[in-house]
Amino acid sequence: MRQQSCLARLLASAAVTAMLAAGLAGCQTAGMSDVTGSLGARTEANPATDPHRTAEVYGERFRANPKDPDVALKYGQALRAIGQRAQAVAVLERAAILNPGNKAVLAGWGRALADNGQSQQAFDVLGRAHTPANPDWRILSVQGTTLDKLGRHDDARRYYASALRIRPDEPSVLSNLGMSYVLTKELAKAEEVLRRAYASARADSRIRQNLALVVGLQGRFDEAESIVKADLPANEAEANVAYLKQMLGRGANARAGAGDVLGPDSRKS
């Protein structure tokens, strides 16, 4: 059904987005922070820059020196920001070949693969981007989203649990866990986890939108609308409400839409 397909595409985008990207820019796992399934999910560029211009600049630098891992990572991130996911995969795959064993490059490549829907390959590459002796909670969380997209929800939740042992109550991980429960139609559990994420001082608007989606899927559309509009400028609030209505179906169809969205087989493609 159309709504089921819409949610599947939404979750498949793993917009598992860039909530901590700026803080991670110089870190081993730059760009690895994600929130699954948020409304209007996308990889976000720095709002002070033009992402297309950023892609042009780093594209020129990458072509001049494809061995520079930092340039490759920034170019890949810029390509993701403008929706050129397959090209981001190609750039970062080449960077990984030219920089064997570079865990930051592997992390970026794995994330680009996840963005591009190549979930099994993403999971395998991300496993090489950290070690059991030195696990990275961000990578564990993204690995969880790839497993969710493969329909391996129990395995995914073990990865989220491992991430949360390292980073207790991290809202981005909790949000991914909550959306995992959406996929198995455990909406009460999803709401409980997403409310924990939303209560965090580190939560952002994408987590609020995920919570609104889950509340709406349970037929409480007025409450969902109030959540998604909270503390936003009027134009942005209305845009979010419009998207929420698109996801859930309008008015009296919201509850029926929940069944359509999740369906008997809610596995992500």
Phi, psi and omega in degrees: 000157186302315183291322178299315179298321181297314180293321179300316178295320181299312182288325180295336179290346178049045183291018147328046188303197193255049186301323182246016188301319183297317181290340182261004190305324181257010186264168181301327185250039181308132177078011185267000182272133188214152174233113186291136164072019182289153182298135181063031188300139179195160171280126187261136173270166174301123183296343180279354183236159173271115184298327178293319177293321177300317179297321178297313183298310183285336174296317177297317180293322180293318179295329178286327183211078183293349180277348182284110185293325181294318177297317180299318180295318181291324177294316178299318179296319179295320178297319177297322183295332180257012173084009179269071190289317180296321178293323176299318178300313182297317180298314185283332173296315178299318179298323179293323177294320182281342180232064185301133178086357179285111188289329177295319178293317177300319179297315179296319178297315179299320179294320178296320176299318178298317177302323186273006177081011180266071196293315183294315178296321178300314180301316182294316180294317180297329177296337178271353184272354173207176185233156176303330179284338181219068184287152179246122185298328181295316180292319177304319181294317178293322175301321177301318181293325178293322178293322175300319180291338176272001181081010182263070191290320178297317177297318179303316184292333174292324177292319177297319179298320178296319178297320182287336174292327178280321184231078185303136175061023176297121187296326180294323178289317178300322179296317177298319177297317179300317180290334173298319177293330175300318183297333179256017174063023176266072191289327178296318176295318180301315180296317180301315182291318181292328175293324175297317179296316184293332180288346183286144175294342180268000181290149177238185188296332181293326177291319175302318180294322175299317179298316179300320178300314182293320177298317179295323178297338177269010175087004181262068190290322180300318178294319179299318180295320180293326178293313187288338180269348190301129171061027180246151171302153188303316183293320179291320178299315181294323178297319179292321178296319179299319180292321178299317178297321177299320182290321191262342193089156188268147168050241187291346181273358185299317182292318177297324179298329179298318178294322179294318183296314186276320174061180178286336179227097185265020181295137180282148177278000000 
